[in-house]
Amino acid sequence: MNLKGWEIPLILLIVLLLFGGKKLPEMARGLGRSLRIFKSETQAMKDDAPSTTPVEATQEPQAIQPPAPEPAAPPADPAGPVNP
């Protein structure tokens, strides 16, 4: 979304007409408080998160190897047992 130079004052004028001059400072103050709280909470979440060591962060997970197949039984003689 590219705003041209004349579009920004037009949007500000419409906002001023919709909310009035007395409401705008209150809304800006509330927005500032909300952003400050959000910033402090995200910082607290980063501080509470367990830190990883550089070795853990660079190691790639090892692939799980499938179990080795069991050795095949010797082929059965289709003619059956031979009587000498």
FIDODREN-714762 format. One record per atom (N, C-alpha, C): residue in one letter; x, y, z; atom name. Coordinates in Angstrom, 3 decimals. Atoms other than C-alpha are relative to their C-alpha. Example, Ala and Ser with C-alpha at 12.3 -4.5 7.8 and 13.67 -1.06 7.14 Angstrom:
# residues 2
+-----+----------+----------+----------+------+
| res |        x |        y |        z | atom |
+-----+----------+----------+----------+------+
|   a |    0.890 |   -1.190 |    0.000 |    N |
|   a |   12.300 |   -4.500 |    7.800 |   CA |
|   a |    0.900 |    1.200 |    0.000 |    C |
|   s |   -0.820 |   -1.190 |   -0.060 |    N |
|   s |   13.670 |   -1.060 |    7.140 |   CA |
|   s |   -0.770 |    1.090 |    0.730 |    C |
+-----+----------+----------+----------+------+
This chain:
# residues 84
+-----+----------+----------+----------+------+
| res |        x |        y |        z | atom |
+-----+----------+----------+----------+------+
|   m |    0.852 |   -1.161 |    0.000 |    N |
|   m |    0.000 |    0.000 |    0.000 |   CA |
|   m |    0.904 |    1.232 |    0.000 |    C |
|   n |   -0.810 |   -1.205 |    0.125 |    N |
|   n |    1.698 |    3.145 |   -1.201 |   CA |
|   n |   -0.879 |    1.228 |    0.163 |    C |
|   l |    0.738 |   -1.242 |   -0.213 |    N |
|   l |    0.367 |    6.403 |    0.207 |   CA |
|   l |    0.779 |    1.142 |   -0.634 |    C |
|   k |   -0.630 |   -1.167 |    0.596 |    N |
|   k |    1.074 |    9.515 |   -1.752 |   CA |
|   k |   -0.023 |    1.140 |    1.011 |    C |
|   g |   -0.131 |   -1.114 |   -0.935 |    N |
|   g |    1.879 |   12.841 |   -0.098 |   CA |
|   g |   -1.311 |    0.639 |    0.402 |    C |
|   w |    1.259 |   -0.669 |   -0.310 |    N |
|   w |   -1.648 |   14.264 |   -0.283 |   CA |
|   w |   -0.988 |   -0.908 |    0.710 |    C |
|   e |    0.941 |    0.933 |   -0.615 |    N |
|   e |   -3.375 |   11.099 |    0.989 |   CA |
|   e |    0.111 |   -0.008 |    1.527 |    C |
|   i |   -0.194 |    0.031 |   -1.458 |    N |
|   i |   -1.875 |   11.266 |    4.507 |   CA |
|   i |   -0.757 |    1.152 |    0.672 |    C |
|   p |    0.794 |   -1.073 |   -0.631 |    N |
|   p |   -3.295 |   14.757 |    5.356 |   CA |
|   p |   -1.504 |   -0.214 |   -0.161 |    C |
|   l |    1.417 |    0.273 |    0.195 |    N |
|   l |   -6.633 |   13.682 |    3.881 |   CA |
|   l |   -0.507 |   -1.009 |    1.029 |    C |
|   i |    0.395 |    1.002 |   -0.999 |    N |
|   i |   -6.769 |   10.621 |    6.152 |   CA |
|   i |   -0.040 |    0.634 |    1.385 |    C |
|   l |   -0.012 |   -0.670 |   -1.300 |    N |
|   l |   -5.795 |   12.748 |    9.174 |   CA |
|   l |   -1.202 |    0.926 |    0.165 |    C |
|   l |    1.170 |   -0.881 |   -0.054 |    N |
|   l |   -8.566 |   15.240 |    8.330 |   CA |
|   l |   -1.276 |   -0.801 |    0.240 |    C |
|   i |    1.192 |    0.843 |   -0.194 |    N |
|   i |  -11.155 |   12.466 |    8.097 |   CA |
|   i |   -0.054 |   -0.537 |    1.425 |    C |
|   v |   -0.048 |    0.483 |   -1.381 |    N |
|   v |  -10.013 |   11.012 |   11.447 |   CA |
|   v |   -0.375 |    1.122 |    0.961 |    C |
|   l |    0.318 |   -1.150 |   -0.854 |    N |
|   l |  -10.212 |   14.483 |   13.011 |   CA |
|   l |   -1.488 |    0.301 |   -0.028 |    C |
|   l |    1.432 |   -0.243 |    0.103 |    N |
|   l |  -13.753 |   14.944 |   11.707 |   CA |
|   l |   -0.821 |   -1.089 |    0.672 |    C |
|   l |    0.752 |    1.106 |   -0.592 |    N |
|   l |  -14.868 |   11.508 |   12.882 |   CA |
|   l |    0.065 |   -0.004 |    1.530 |    C |
|   f |   -0.168 |    0.147 |   -1.441 |    N |
|   f |  -13.449 |   11.567 |   16.412 |   CA |
|   f |    0.021 |    1.321 |    0.749 |    C |
|   g |   -0.028 |   -1.294 |   -0.676 |    N |
|   g |  -13.157 |   15.269 |   17.178 |   CA |
|   g |    1.360 |    0.287 |    0.613 |    C |
|   g |   -1.290 |   -0.441 |   -0.514 |    N |
|   g |  -10.254 |   17.274 |   18.527 |   CA |
|   g |    0.254 |   -0.405 |    1.442 |    C |
|   k |   -0.188 |    0.345 |   -1.409 |    N |
|   k |  -10.867 |   16.364 |   22.183 |   CA |
|   k |    0.313 |   -1.485 |    0.191 |    C |
|   k |   -0.193 |    1.447 |   -0.140 |    N |
|   k |  -10.856 |   12.599 |   21.643 |   CA |
|   k |    1.365 |   -0.463 |   -0.496 |    C |
|   l |   -1.253 |    0.460 |    0.597 |    N |
|   l |   -7.656 |   12.357 |   19.578 |   CA |
|   l |    1.152 |   -0.102 |    0.992 |    C |
|   p |   -1.099 |    0.166 |   -0.966 |    N |
|   p |   -5.165 |   13.080 |   22.410 |   CA |
|   p |   -0.211 |   -1.179 |    0.952 |    C |
|   e |    0.301 |    1.139 |   -0.880 |    N |
|   e |   -6.928 |   10.534 |   24.639 |   CA |
|   e |    0.282 |   -1.322 |   -0.715 |    C |
|   m |   -0.230 |    1.226 |    0.768 |    N |
|   m |   -6.799 |    7.930 |   21.878 |   CA |
|   m |    1.498 |   -0.236 |   -0.206 |    C |
|   a |   -1.437 |    0.132 |    0.195 |    N |
|   a |   -3.113 |    8.613 |   21.208 |   CA |
|   a |    0.682 |   -0.430 |    1.295 |    C |
|   r |   -0.551 |    0.375 |   -1.296 |    N |
|   r |   -2.328 |    8.352 |   24.932 |   CA |
|   r |   -0.273 |   -1.479 |    0.292 |    C |
|   g |    0.357 |    1.404 |   -0.212 |    N |
|   g |   -4.172 |    5.041 |   25.166 |   CA |
|   g |    0.792 |   -0.934 |   -0.899 |    C |
|   l |   -0.799 |    0.811 |    0.915 |    N |
|   l |   -2.369 |    3.715 |   22.101 |   CA |
|   l |    1.444 |   -0.087 |    0.476 |    C |
|   g |   -1.367 |    0.004 |   -0.516 |    N |
|   g |    0.980 |    4.732 |   23.590 |   CA |
|   g |    0.153 |   -0.909 |    1.204 |    C |
|   r |   -0.032 |    0.883 |   -1.174 |    N |
|   r |    0.190 |    2.974 |   26.871 |   CA |
|   r |   -0.060 |   -1.463 |   -0.426 |    C |
|   s |    0.147 |    1.384 |    0.471 |    N |
|   s |   -0.893 |   -0.157 |   25.024 |   CA |
|   s |    1.293 |   -0.509 |   -0.613 |    C |
|   l |   -1.258 |    0.417 |    0.615 |    N |
|   l |    2.301 |   -0.258 |   22.982 |   CA |
|   l |    1.095 |   -0.185 |    1.042 |    C |
|   r |   -1.000 |    0.122 |   -1.058 |    N |
|   r |    4.423 |    0.296 |   26.102 |   CA |
|   r |   -0.196 |   -1.301 |    0.774 |    C |
|   i |    0.300 |    1.238 |   -0.716 |    N |
|   i |    2.676 |   -2.585 |   27.909 |   CA |
|   i |    0.368 |   -1.207 |   -0.859 |    C |
|   f |   -0.324 |    1.098 |    0.914 |    N |
|   f |    3.015 |   -4.835 |   24.855 |   CA |
|   f |    1.508 |   -0.215 |   -0.076 |    C |
|   k |   -1.452 |    0.095 |    0.095 |    N |
|   k |    6.716 |   -4.054 |   24.586 |   CA |
|   k |    0.589 |   -0.613 |    1.275 |    C |
|   s |   -0.538 |    0.537 |   -1.251 |    N |
|   s |    7.357 |   -4.773 |   28.277 |   CA |
|   s |   -0.361 |   -1.478 |    0.169 |    C |
|   e |    0.405 |    1.404 |   -0.117 |    N |
|   e |    5.405 |   -8.051 |   28.129 |   CA |
|   e |    0.814 |   -0.885 |   -0.941 |    C |
|   t |   -0.814 |    0.809 |    0.904 |    N |
|   t |    7.291 |   -9.288 |   25.065 |   CA |
|   t |    1.431 |   -0.121 |    0.517 |    C |
|   q |   -1.343 |    0.063 |   -0.580 |    N |
|   q |   10.577 |   -8.416 |   26.776 |   CA |
|   q |    0.020 |   -0.990 |    1.167 |    C |
|   a |    0.082 |    0.930 |   -1.124 |    N |
|   a |    9.457 |  -10.327 |   29.883 |   CA |
|   a |   -0.073 |   -1.446 |   -0.495 |    C |
|   m |    0.080 |    1.353 |    0.555 |    N |
|   m |    8.598 |  -13.351 |   27.726 |   CA |
|   m |    1.366 |   -0.452 |   -0.496 |    C |
|   k |   -1.333 |    0.355 |    0.461 |    N |
|   k |   12.067 |  -13.248 |   26.168 |   CA |
|   k |    0.903 |   -0.321 |    1.178 |    C |
|   d |   -0.829 |    0.234 |   -1.180 |    N |
|   d |   13.653 |  -13.059 |   29.628 |   CA |
|   d |   -0.363 |   -1.322 |    0.680 |    C |
|   d |    0.451 |    1.221 |   -0.650 |    N |
|   d |   11.559 |  -15.989 |   30.932 |   CA |
|   d |    0.287 |   -1.242 |   -0.824 |    C |
|   a |   -0.220 |    1.154 |    0.871 |    N |
|   a |   12.237 |  -18.244 |   27.932 |   CA |
|   a |    1.333 |   -0.644 |    0.344 |    C |
|   p |   -1.282 |    0.668 |   -0.273 |    N |
|   p |   14.896 |  -20.906 |   28.535 |   CA |
|   p |    0.981 |    0.308 |   -1.118 |    C |
|   s |   -1.000 |   -0.337 |    1.009 |    N |
|   s |   18.083 |  -19.944 |   26.815 |   CA |
|   s |    0.659 |   -1.272 |   -0.495 |    C |
|   t |   -0.683 |    1.149 |    0.562 |    N |
|   t |   19.802 |  -22.366 |   24.506 |   CA |
|   t |    1.470 |    0.338 |   -0.127 |    C |
|   t |   -1.431 |   -0.215 |    0.160 |    N |
|   t |   23.522 |  -22.817 |   24.395 |   CA |
|   t |    0.322 |    0.002 |   -1.475 |    C |
|   p |   -0.336 |   -0.021 |    1.424 |    N |
|   p |   25.282 |  -22.188 |   21.099 |   CA |
|   p |    0.155 |   -1.392 |   -0.597 |    C |
|   v |   -0.171 |    1.357 |    0.512 |    N |
|   v |   26.077 |  -25.902 |   20.796 |   CA |
|   v |   -1.357 |   -0.607 |   -0.315 |    C |
|   e |    1.336 |    0.536 |    0.237 |    N |
|   e |   22.417 |  -26.860 |   21.139 |   CA |
|   e |   -0.646 |    0.649 |   -1.213 |    C |
|   a |    0.633 |   -0.710 |    1.095 |    N |
|   a |   21.371 |  -24.224 |   18.641 |   CA |
|   a |    0.582 |   -0.412 |   -1.342 |    C |
|   t |   -0.615 |    0.333 |    1.280 |    N |
|   t |   23.831 |  -25.384 |   15.984 |   CA |
|   t |   -0.089 |   -1.473 |   -0.334 |    C |
|   q |    0.085 |    1.424 |    0.280 |    N |
|   q |   23.356 |  -29.146 |   16.343 |   CA |
|   q |   -1.267 |   -0.297 |   -0.785 |    C |
|   e |    1.163 |    0.424 |    0.757 |    N |
|   e |   21.076 |  -30.724 |   13.819 |   CA |
|   e |   -0.567 |   -1.252 |    0.662 |    C |
|   p |    0.581 |    1.198 |   -0.601 |    N |
|   p |   18.626 |  -33.305 |   15.071 |   CA |
|   p |    0.441 |   -1.238 |   -0.781 |    C |
|   q |   -0.449 |    1.227 |    0.640 |    N |
|   q |   19.794 |  -36.832 |   14.389 |   CA |
|   q |   -1.210 |   -0.762 |   -0.503 |    C |
|   a |    1.082 |    0.770 |    0.595 |    N |
|   a |   17.661 |  -38.937 |   12.114 |   CA |
|   a |   -0.133 |   -1.325 |    0.733 |    C |
|   i |    0.253 |    1.277 |   -0.661 |    N |
|   i |   16.071 |  -41.977 |   13.679 |   CA |
|   i |    0.174 |   -1.099 |   -1.031 |    C |
|   q |   -0.281 |    1.095 |    0.919 |    N |
|   q |   17.393 |  -45.122 |   12.043 |   CA |
|   q |   -1.062 |   -1.081 |    0.189 |    C |
|   p |    0.967 |    1.095 |   -0.136 |    N |
|   p |   14.837 |  -47.845 |   11.263 |   CA |
|   p |    0.722 |   -1.249 |    0.481 |    C |
|   p |   -0.653 |    1.216 |   -0.486 |    N |
|   p |   15.500 |  -51.202 |   12.898 |   CA |
|   p |    0.517 |   -0.834 |   -1.179 |    C |
|   a |   -0.592 |    0.833 |    1.051 |    N |
|   a |   17.718 |  -53.553 |   10.900 |   CA |
|   a |   -0.915 |   -1.184 |   -0.276 |    C |
|   p |    0.881 |    1.145 |    0.303 |    N |
|   p |   15.792 |  -56.276 |    9.057 |   CA |
|   p |    0.621 |   -1.292 |    0.530 |    C |
|   e |   -0.474 |    1.284 |   -0.510 |    N |
|   e |   16.040 |  -59.774 |   10.493 |   CA |
|   e |    0.568 |   -0.816 |   -1.153 |    C |
|   p |   -0.554 |    0.804 |    1.096 |    N |
|   p |   18.193 |  -62.196 |    8.507 |   CA |
|   p |   -1.051 |   -0.975 |   -0.519 |    C |
|   a |    0.988 |    0.882 |    0.630 |    N |
|   a |   16.173 |  -64.243 |    6.066 |   CA |
|   a |    0.362 |   -1.457 |    0.273 |    C |
|   a |   -0.223 |    1.435 |   -0.210 |    N |
|   a |   15.744 |  -67.949 |    6.705 |   CA |
|   a |    0.475 |   -0.601 |   -1.319 |    C |
|   p |   -0.427 |    0.628 |    1.259 |    N |
|   p |   17.429 |  -70.259 |    4.185 |   CA |
|   p |   -1.212 |   -0.468 |   -0.779 |    C |
|   p |    1.173 |    0.393 |    0.800 |    N |
|   p |   15.125 |  -71.061 |    1.302 |   CA |
|   p |   -0.348 |   -1.469 |    0.227 |    C |
|   a |    0.468 |    1.388 |   -0.194 |    N |
|   a |   13.039 |  -74.155 |    1.806 |   CA |
|   a |    0.095 |   -0.744 |   -1.326 |    C |
|   d |   -0.108 |    0.825 |    1.213 |    N |
|   d |   13.554 |  -77.028 |   -0.651 |   CA |
|   d |   -1.412 |   -0.320 |   -0.462 |    C |
|   p |    1.383 |    0.245 |    0.440 |    N |
|   p |   10.384 |  -77.136 |   -2.755 |   CA |
|   p |   -0.312 |   -1.483 |   -0.207 |    C |
|   a |    0.248 |    1.436 |    0.248 |    N |
|   a |   10.851 |  -80.885 |   -3.431 |   CA |
|   a |   -0.210 |   -0.758 |    1.297 |    C |
|   g |    0.158 |    0.679 |   -1.274 |    N |
|   g |   10.758 |  -81.685 |    0.240 |   CA |
|   g |    1.295 |   -0.714 |    0.366 |    C |
|   p |   -1.215 |    0.700 |   -0.420 |    N |
|   p |   13.267 |  -83.820 |    2.133 |   CA |
|   p |    0.334 |   -1.130 |   -0.948 |    C |
|   v |   -0.458 |    1.051 |    0.907 |    N |
|   v |   15.332 |  -86.188 |    0.067 |   CA |
|   v |    0.379 |   -1.219 |    0.851 |    C |
|   n |   -0.338 |    1.231 |   -0.694 |    N |
|   n |   15.504 |  -89.823 |    1.282 |   CA |
|   n |    1.089 |   -0.725 |   -0.795 |    C |
|   p |   -1.064 |    0.711 |    0.775 |    N |
|   p |   18.814 |  -91.523 |    0.294 |   CA |
|   p |   -0.214 |   -1.455 |   -0.119 |    C |
+-----+----------+----------+----------+------+
